[in-house]
């Protein structure tokens, strides 16, 4: 063990799992007067995930993480055709991501 410099763990899906974020996202949208079917929210979340995965490495600093989160939320809201600025929903979106 003395020769080890680091150990990495694939937490997502190996050690922890993402709770279904759709109910929390649905509630967050509804609190802003945006009503969408759960299936539409799930589809929009899948679009956001497809956008996020190849870019996940871009959020290395607080500043770049904030930009990545905003961009991800923009994809989510666009997929829903939701008339909401991404910055206004970032905190709700991130809060919906529970592991």
C-alpha positions as CSV (number, residue, x, y, z in Angstrom):
1,X,0.0,0.0,0.0
2,X,2.9,2.4,0.5
3,X,3.4,2.5,-3.2
4,X,-0.1,3.8,-3.9
5,X,-0.4,7.5,-4.8
6,X,-4.2,7.5,-5.2
7,X,-7.2,5.3,-5.4
8,X,-10.1,6.1,-7.6
9,X,-13.6,4.7,-7.2
10,X,-16.5,4.8,-9.7
11,X,-19.2,5.9,-7.3
12,X,-22.1,6.3,-9.7
13,X,-23.7,2.9,-10.0
14,X,-20.9,1.0,-8.2
15,X,-21.2,2.3,-4.6
16,X,-24.0,4.7,-4.8
17,X,-27.1,5.2,-7.0
18,X,-29.0,8.2,-8.1
19,X,-32.4,8.5,-6.6
20,X,-35.1,9.2,-9.2
21,X,-34.8,13.0,-9.6
22,X,-38.1,13.3,-11.6
23,X,-40.4,13.9,-8.6
24,X,-38.2,16.7,-7.2
25,X,-37.7,18.2,-10.6
26,X,-41.5,18.1,-11.3
27,X,-42.2,19.8,-7.9
28,X,-39.5,22.4,-8.5
29,X,-41.0,23.3,-11.9
30,X,-44.5,23.3,-10.5
31,X,-43.5,25.7,-7.8
32,X,-42.7,28.1,-10.6
33,X,-45.9,27.5,-12.4
34,X,-44.5,25.2,-15.0
35,X,-46.6,22.0,-15.3
36,X,-45.2,19.1,-17.3
37,X,-46.0,15.4,-17.4
38,X,-43.5,13.2,-15.5
39,X,-42.6,11.4,-18.7
40,X,-41.6,14.8,-20.2
41,X,-39.5,15.6,-17.2
42,X,-37.8,12.2,-17.4
43,X,-37.1,12.7,-21.1
44,X,-35.6,16.2,-20.4
45,X,-33.5,14.8,-17.6
46,X,-32.2,12.1,-20.0
47,X,-31.3,14.9,-22.5
48,X,-29.5,16.7,-19.8
49,X,-27.6,13.6,-18.8
50,X,-26.6,13.0,-22.4
51,X,-25.2,16.5,-22.5
52,X,-23.5,16.3,-19.2
53,X,-21.6,12.9,-19.4
54,X,-19.1,13.9,-22.1
55,X,-18.6,17.3,-20.4
56,X,-18.4,16.2,-16.8
57,X,-14.7,16.9,-16.7
58,X,-15.3,20.6,-17.4
59,X,-16.5,21.4,-13.9
60,X,-13.1,21.4,-12.2
61,X,-13.3,24.7,-10.4
62,X,-16.2,26.5,-8.6
63,X,-16.4,28.8,-11.6
64,X,-16.4,26.1,-14.3
65,X,-18.7,24.0,-12.3
66,X,-21.2,26.8,-12.1
67,X,-21.0,27.2,-15.9
68,X,-21.5,23.5,-16.5
69,X,-24.5,23.4,-14.2
70,X,-26.1,26.4,-15.9
71,X,-25.5,24.8,-19.3
72,X,-26.9,21.5,-18.1
73,X,-30.0,23.1,-16.7
74,X,-30.4,25.1,-20.0
75,X,-30.5,21.8,-21.9
76,X,-33.1,20.4,-19.4
77,X,-35.3,23.4,-19.7
78,X,-35.0,23.6,-23.4
79,X,-36.0,20.0,-23.8
80,X,-39.1,20.8,-21.7
81,X,-39.8,24.1,-23.6
82,X,-39.9,25.7,-20.2
83,X,-39.9,29.5,-20.1
84,X,-37.5,29.8,-17.3
85,X,-33.9,31.2,-17.1
86,X,-31.4,28.4,-16.3
87,X,-29.9,30.4,-13.5
88,X,-33.2,30.5,-11.8
89,X,-33.5,26.7,-11.7
90,X,-29.9,25.6,-11.0
91,X,-30.3,25.2,-7.3
92,X,-33.5,23.2,-7.6
93,X,-31.9,21.0,-10.3
94,X,-28.8,20.3,-8.2
95,X,-30.9,19.6,-5.1
96,X,-32.9,17.0,-7.0
97,X,-29.7,15.0,-7.5
98,X,-29.6,12.8,-4.5
99,X,-27.4,9.8,-4.2
